[in-house]
Amino acid sequence: MIKENTKAPIFKLPSTNKKEYSLKESIGNYVIIYFYPKDDTPGCTIETNDFNKLLPKFKKLNCEILGISKDNLKSHNKFKDKYKIKFDLLADEELKVLKKYKVWGKKKFMGREFMGIIRSTYLIDKKGKILKVWDKVKVKDHAKEVLKTLQNIIKK
């Protein structure tokens, strides 16, 4: 995991908005980047829908939300259309950003080990610094917790 209070690694990735997204574009806003294992799977769908429901509240706080997985844009677009997701999903098929953010690693499931995305969320401030990291995220109420954390940071 990348540590809190360090500079967020800058990256560019293809986005569902048909452009290449660069983290540099978001300087001046808060950014939530959540890394998730796979489009249209139970946990990832819950997490994505929860962020989608809370999107207006995040937007009021000048906060963008971005989801990143290793799925391709075709998969992301299908997922986005199916659930009417109102924020962009980024495709990291080459695992470059996943590795930069140290969310690609060994996982265990039903007694076997394999490499995969460790569900994680990063809150980045307006200057590009990582304010908060959630690793090994449990999806239930995660988006609410992220929103509450951002609200508390802004109140200070």
C-alpha positions in Angstrom: 0.0 0.0 0.0 1.1 3.5 -0.6 1.2 5.5 2.6 -1.0 8.3 3.6 0.4 11.9 3.4 2.5 11.0 0.4 2.1 12.3 -3.2 -0.4 10.2 -5.2 1.3 8.6 -8.2 0.3 10.4 -11.4 -1.1 8.2 -14.2 -3.0 8.2 -17.4 -5.6 5.5 -18.3 -8.3 5.0 -20.9 -11.7 6.1 -19.6 -15.3 5.3 -20.3 -15.7 9.0 -21.3 -13.8 8.0 -24.5 -10.8 10.1 -23.5 -7.6 9.3 -21.6 -7.9 10.3 -18.0 -4.9 11.8 -16.3 -4.8 12.3 -12.5 -3.2 15.7 -13.2 -6.6 16.9 -14.6 -8.1 16.5 -11.1 -5.7 18.7 -9.2 -7.9 21.3 -7.5 -10.6 18.7 -6.6 -10.7 15.9 -4.1 -10.5 12.5 -5.8 -11.7 9.1 -4.7 -10.1 6.3 -6.6 -11.4 2.9 -5.7 -9.7 -0.2 -7.1 -12.1 -3.2 -7.6 -11.5 -6.7 -8.9 -14.1 -7.2 -11.7 -17.0 -5.6 -13.4 -20.5 -6.9 -12.7 -19.6 -9.3 -9.9 -21.6 -9.2 -6.6 -19.2 -7.2 -4.3 -18.0 -4.8 -7.1 -21.6 -4.1 -8.1 -22.6 -3.2 -4.6 -19.6 -1.0 -4.1 -20.0 0.8 -7.4 -23.8 1.3 -6.9 -23.2 2.7 -3.4 -20.6 5.2 -4.7 -23.1 6.0 -7.6 -26.0 6.7 -5.1 -23.8 9.0 -3.1 -22.2 10.8 -6.1 -24.3 14.0 -5.7 -23.0 14.4 -2.1 -19.4 13.8 -3.2 -19.9 16.4 -6.0 -21.1 19.0 -3.5 -17.7 18.5 -1.8 -15.8 19.0 -5.1 -14.9 15.4 -5.1 -14.6 13.2 -8.2 -15.0 9.4 -8.0 -13.2 7.0 -10.3 -13.3 3.2 -10.4 -10.3 1.3 -11.7 -10.0 -2.4 -12.6 -8.1 -4.5 -15.1 -11.3 -5.0 -17.2 -11.3 -3.4 -20.7 -13.4 -0.5 -21.8 -16.0 -2.7 -23.5 -16.6 -4.5 -20.2 -16.6 -1.1 -18.2 -19.1 0.4 -20.7 -21.4 -2.6 -20.4 -21.2 -2.4 -16.5 -21.7 1.4 -16.6 -24.8 1.1 -18.8 -26.4 -1.8 -16.9 -26.3 0.1 -13.6 -26.5 3.7 -14.9 -23.2 4.6 -13.3 -22.7 8.4 -13.5 -18.9 8.5 -13.0 -16.0 7.2 -15.1 -14.4 3.8 -14.9 -10.8 3.5 -16.0 -9.3 0.4 -17.7 -5.8 -0.7 -16.5 -5.4 -3.9 -18.6 -1.6 -3.7 -18.4 -1.7 -3.4 -14.5 0.5 -0.4 -14.6 -1.5 1.8 -12.2 -2.6 -1.2 -10.1 1.1 -1.9 -9.4 2.0 1.7 -8.9 -0.7 1.9 -6.2 0.4 -1.5 -4.8 -3.1 -3.0 -5.1 -2.1 -5.9 -7.3 -1.0 -8.8 -5.1 -1.5 -12.3 -3.8 -5.1 -13.2 -2.8 -6.6 -16.3 -1.3 -10.0 -17.7 -2.1 -11.4 -21.1 -1.3 -8.0 -22.5 -0.4 -6.1 -21.4 -3.5 -3.7 -18.5 -4.0 -3.7 -16.3 -7.1 -2.7 -12.8 -8.2 -5.5 -10.2 -8.3 -6.7 -6.8 -7.3 -6.8 -6.1 -3.6 -10.0 -4.0 -3.1 -8.7 -0.6 -2.0 -9.7 3.0 -1.9 -7.6 6.2 -1.9 -8.8 9.7 -1.0 -6.6 12.3 -2.6 -6.6 16.0 -1.7 -6.8 19.0 -4.0 -3.0 19.1 -4.3 -2.6 15.5 -5.2 -1.6 14.2 -1.7 -3.1 10.9 -0.4 -5.2 11.8 2.7 -6.6 8.3 3.5 -6.2 4.7 2.3 -8.6 1.9 2.9 -7.2 -1.5 2.1 -8.8 -4.9 2.0 -12.2 -3.1 1.8 -15.4 -4.7 2.9 -18.1 -3.4 0.5 -21.0 -3.0 3.0 -21.3 0.7 3.9 -17.8 1.4 2.5 -19.0 4.3 0.3 -20.8 5.9 3.3 -17.6 5.6 5.4 -15.5 7.3 2.6 -18.1 10.1 2.4 -18.1 10.6 6.2 -14.3 10.7 6.2 -14.2 13.4 3.5 -16.9 15.4 5.3 -14.9 15.3 8.5 -11.7 16.4 6.7 -13.4 19.3 5.0 -14.9 20.5 8.4 -11.5 20.8 10.0 
